[in-house]
Amino acid sequence: MSNPNTPVIHPPKLLDLVRDRICAKHYSIRTETQYVQWVWRFIVFHGKRHPRDMGAQEVEAFLTHLAVEGNVAASTQNQALSALLFLYKEVLGIDLPWLDDVTRAKRPQRLPVVLTREEVRGVLDRMSGVYGLMARLLYGTGMRLMECMRLRVKDVDFARGEILIRDGKGGKDRVTLLPQSLVLPLQEQLRLRRVVFEDDVRVGKATVYLPDALARKYPNASTEWGWQYVFPSGSFSIDPRSGAERRHHVDEKLLQRAMKKAVQAAGLVKPATPHTLRHSFATHLLESGYDIRTVQELLGHSDVSTTMIYTHVLNRGGRGVVSPLDR
């Protein structure tokens, strides 16, 4: 006979299983948010049926709906497919060969937006303070937006003139250059950052997020100066996974807005974003005669073919051909 005082243990919900598996695979919180959203939309689209009871027909119907009715971009449709692949293979443990045969939407091949040196100068001259420093870092090092946001104090090596970029795209680390013109501004930023850090220590809120198992391996590392973000948030926030209250890095949207204002003030018609500064970094290095393999290493591209797109940007007006009209 069962004991009435025994608590009823309910099995974890599907979306909780998705979150747990994503954490176990060390995926980012952004990936977790997107994947959970797509799994939920897939379930709701089919009348809240359990994914175990659905198959290829339902997945294809959902993806077709996104493309036809939702008019989503190819990258968005592929993200939804990736989330469903993860659900079936990693969470439900169901090997469905037909998922490998589902056609992914083909991304249109477009050249990146690149600013001229004069246009970059016009934008940067209209950005000051911490956002101006971050924008100059993006252009001066080729970092991605979130790589700049997540930069740690210990990763800036003034003696060697290098910046270590941890856990970049694909979970890879790499080293890029530290522009000499940014040495003094960065040192001043770290001086101000140290004041904030010491204030946080006094109120017992100096902990910072550490990747993977570092927090368990080094219990005191989360309060060390070296692990602090170079560009911190102006306030504390709650970690959505651990529930801890801590100071995170600055919100990337703030830099995006600051650059948008600078682009408009400079009178540019190009749709330039912070990522445009990375494209401009690569293109201007190639224009200066640097080897494409060097640029590939600085950008952190796995394949040189990805870096090759910037050679197409260099081929102005039909691969450098002079029009007969101009002769």
Disulfide bonds with the S-S distance in Angstrom:
none
